[in-house]
Amino acid sequence: MRDIAEKEYLTSEEVAQILRVTRATVMNMIKKGQLRGKKVGIGGISSPWRIPKEDIVKYVELKDKEE
């Protein structure tokens, strides 16, 4: 498996680990528009999500400025 640093898109699980939140929180962030996410595959509800790594970087930078 490729290192996270080499990836353009991350799974919701990887994003949850980076942000130290649950996967459910990541999904809520996508629903609220705080992160962009894209469903991949044809599995319906259980389809995996991919989140652009650049969105995670922007989100973390914004949170750092708020603190």
PLY file of the C-alpha trace (Angstrom):
ply
format ascii 1.0
element vertex 67
property float x
property float y
property float z
element edge 66
property int vertex1
property int vertex2
end_header
0.00 0.00 0.00
1.26 3.48 -0.86
2.28 5.87 1.87
-0.25 8.62 2.65
2.28 11.27 1.57
2.23 9.82 -1.97
-1.56 9.74 -2.31
-3.76 12.38 -3.94
-6.96 11.02 -2.35
-7.40 9.50 1.10
-9.97 7.09 2.49
-12.34 8.23 5.20
-10.47 5.95 7.60
-7.13 7.61 6.78
-8.66 11.06 7.22
-10.12 10.01 10.58
-6.66 8.89 11.73
-5.03 12.13 10.60
-7.65 14.36 12.24
-7.96 12.07 15.28
-11.70 11.74 14.93
-14.03 8.87 14.11
-14.96 7.83 10.59
-18.53 8.94 11.38
-17.22 12.44 12.13
-15.43 12.50 8.77
-18.67 11.50 7.04
-20.53 14.27 8.89
-17.87 16.76 7.80
-18.46 15.71 4.20
-22.24 16.09 4.61
-21.79 19.57 6.13
-19.48 20.63 3.30
-16.41 21.02 5.52
-14.62 18.45 3.36
-15.20 17.35 -0.20
-15.71 13.65 -0.66
-16.37 11.39 -3.60
-17.94 7.95 -3.56
-16.09 5.36 -5.57
-17.34 2.03 -6.82
-20.87 0.81 -7.35
-21.64 -0.58 -3.90
-24.39 1.88 -3.01
-24.46 2.84 0.66
-21.39 0.78 1.44
-19.27 2.33 -1.34
-15.97 3.69 -0.08
-15.32 7.43 -0.03
-12.23 9.32 -1.14
-11.30 12.76 0.13
-8.78 15.01 -1.66
-5.64 15.31 0.43
-5.49 19.03 -0.37
-8.81 19.46 1.48
-7.31 17.90 4.60
-4.31 20.22 4.40
-6.58 23.27 4.01
-8.82 22.13 6.87
-5.87 21.65 9.25
-4.36 25.02 8.26
-7.70 26.76 8.88
-8.10 25.08 12.28
-4.54 26.09 13.22
-5.33 29.74 12.43
-8.47 29.60 14.58
-6.52 28.44 17.64
0 1
1 2
2 3
3 4
4 5
5 6
6 7
7 8
8 9
9 10
10 11
11 12
12 13
13 14
14 15
15 16
16 17
17 18
18 19
19 20
20 21
21 22
22 23
23 24
24 25
25 26
26 27
27 28
28 29
29 30
30 31
31 32
32 33
33 34
34 35
35 36
36 37
37 38
38 39
39 40
40 41
41 42
42 43
43 44
44 45
45 46
46 47
47 48
48 49
49 50
50 51
51 52
52 53
53 54
54 55
55 56
56 57
57 58
58 59
59 60
60 61
61 62
62 63
63 64
64 65
65 66
